[in-house]
Amino acid sequence: MNLQDILYSQGFGTRRICAGLIQQGWVAVRQAGSQAPVVCQDPLQDFAEDGLMVRVQGQDWPYQSKAYLMLHKPAGIECSQKPSTYPSVYTLLPAPLRQRPVKGAVNGVQAVGRLDQDTTGLLLLSDDGQFIHRMSSPKKHVPKLYQVTTKHPVDRRQIEQLLAGVLLDDSPAPVRAAACVQPDTCRIDLTLTEGKYHQVKRMIAAVGNRVQALHRARIGGLDLPADLAPGEWRWLGPEELALLK
């Protein structure tokens, strides 16, 4: 693939903008096995994509044919491209990730499902439509672990109800937790395999309690890393993607 198309595919602007960056000497390329990036001013020079890294205006970017990210969502952020009250989670991402071209869809990576503005924790983002569908579809039953802090102490009856199933106003059948562990008096770790609107809060309300704080700690087999601070993101590696399968 030529360098102009490589930059375009990674979200650095239109092909004309990418060509300008290259011609002005703002782009260096490091191929697999190379020690240091080398400036390239020919937009049409071809490079093998495997193991490729581009340095654009001093910032290093690994070539990714598809983007798979994890982000530690902080409170006070909406998972929407057009937020109503709070800032958008997409403002936490650099411009190229928001501008990656995607055929037949809005440009840029998209959140895999949503977390409420006051909910924190693990959020996945991607520009791979099949991946987004597989991870967010209720039919796929991908387990998600939520750490729930409740207003009132949780008793055994409430845990049994959550495991047996509670009725929500938009569900004809009871909605069940796949697992429910109580590490503290006002704390439960709730595992769900479907994602209805405000599901955790509504399930807790249905058993006579109230959510005070909510944090998503795991999706599939992938835990939110302890060293990923609120508001930070990182690429998902092959091992982490395997944990999501």
Secondary structure, 3 states (H helix, E strand, C coil): CEHHHHHHHCCCCCHHHHHHHHHCCCEEEECCCCCCCEECCCCCCECCCCCCEEEECCEEEECCCCCEEEEEECCCCECCCCCCCCCEHHHHCCHHHHHCCCCCCCCCCEECCCCCCCCEEEEEEECCHHHHHHHHCHHHCCCEEEEEEECCCCCHHHHHHHHHCECCCCCCCCECCCEEEEEECCEEEEEECCCCCCHHHHHHHHCCCCEEEEEEEEECCEECCCCCCCCCEEECCHHHHHHHC
